[in-house]
Structures are given as structure tokens and as C-alpha cells.
Amino acid sequence: MSRKGNCWDNACAESFFKTLKTEEGKLNGKYSADDVRQAVFFYVEGYYSRERIHSVLDYLSPNEYYSKNVA
């Protein structure tokens, strides 16, 4: 987190949380904390990192990108 007036450091985190809130329906306050925790885990580990494509990563999922560029 950056100090007041220096928002560029937070842009990636804010973008991720906006996407998470938009795409994950269980974050609307009607579910228990355990349900939300499980839904967020499956969203991040099951969908966001494995399947969802990202324009910054040449339209590949993070797992595909890192397996091609790190190996």
C-alpha cells in the first residue's frame, strides 16, 4: 500500500478486487464467512490462476504464461 496521493502502487490490487467482486456472486453479504472464504479460494485457485485469460500476459492464463516463460 502506498501513502495518500500515490495511487499507482495500489492499481493492480484494486483491479483484482474489483474483478473478484464483479465475477464472484457470493460476495453480496448474504453468505457466511466460511462460504465466502471457500468461494474466494476456488475463484483464485481454480479459475483466476488456471483458466481466466489476462491481456497483460498475452491472453494466456497465469499458469500457461509462467509454464511457457519460466521453464
Legacy VTK file of the C-alpha trace (Angstrom):
# vtk DataFile Version 3.0
C-alpha trace
ASCII
DATASET POLYDATA
POINTS 71 float
0.000 0.000 0.000
1.220 3.449 -0.798
0.771 6.711 1.028
-2.008 9.177 0.339
-1.861 10.740 -3.106
0.314 7.996 -4.602
-2.226 5.560 -6.011
-0.141 3.750 -8.645
1.141 1.098 -6.234
-2.421 0.026 -5.440
-3.729 -0.154 -9.007
-3.108 -3.898 -9.506
-4.647 -4.860 -6.178
-7.659 -2.608 -6.730
-8.177 -4.045 -10.214
-8.054 -7.611 -8.872
-10.543 -6.933 -6.083
-12.910 -5.152 -8.478
-12.806 -8.191 -10.774
-13.309 -10.547 -7.841
-16.338 -8.632 -6.571
-17.834 -8.453 -10.071
-17.355 -12.106 -11.024
-17.965 -13.835 -7.679
-21.631 -13.731 -6.676
-21.188 -14.863 -3.064
-19.674 -11.537 -2.005
-23.027 -9.806 -1.652
-23.375 -10.161 2.127
-25.934 -12.989 2.104
-23.469 -15.813 2.820
-21.490 -16.885 5.864
-17.804 -16.083 6.239
-16.890 -19.732 5.620
-18.911 -19.821 2.389
-17.246 -16.631 1.163
-13.766 -17.864 2.141
-14.316 -21.108 0.224
-15.757 -19.297 -2.805
-12.810 -16.879 -2.943
-10.328 -19.750 -2.636
-11.934 -21.679 -5.506
-12.184 -18.499 -7.588
-8.494 -17.636 -7.176
-7.003 -21.142 -7.270
-9.479 -22.809 -9.615
-10.465 -20.136 -12.082
-8.372 -16.946 -11.892
-4.965 -18.669 -11.940
-5.806 -21.655 -14.140
-8.415 -20.627 -16.700
-9.049 -16.861 -16.876
-7.020 -15.209 -19.603
-5.243 -11.898 -18.947
-4.436 -9.314 -21.602
-1.177 -8.372 -19.847
0.005 -11.990 -20.197
-0.554 -12.160 -23.970
-4.079 -13.514 -23.446
-2.917 -16.598 -21.548
-3.879 -17.774 -18.092
-1.213 -17.134 -15.424
-0.374 -20.853 -15.220
0.076 -21.109 -19.006
2.173 -17.952 -19.115
4.531 -18.975 -16.336
4.930 -22.511 -17.645
5.974 -21.116 -21.068
8.211 -18.304 -19.803
9.822 -19.720 -16.679
10.582 -23.259 -17.813
LINES 1 72
71 0 1 2 3 4 5 6 7 8 9 10 11 12 13 14 15 16 17 18 19 20 21 22 23 24 25 26 27 28 29 30 31 32 33 34 35 36 37 38 39 40 41 42 43 44 45 46 47 48 49 50 51 52 53 54 55 56 57 58 59 60 61 62 63 64 65 66 67 68 69 70
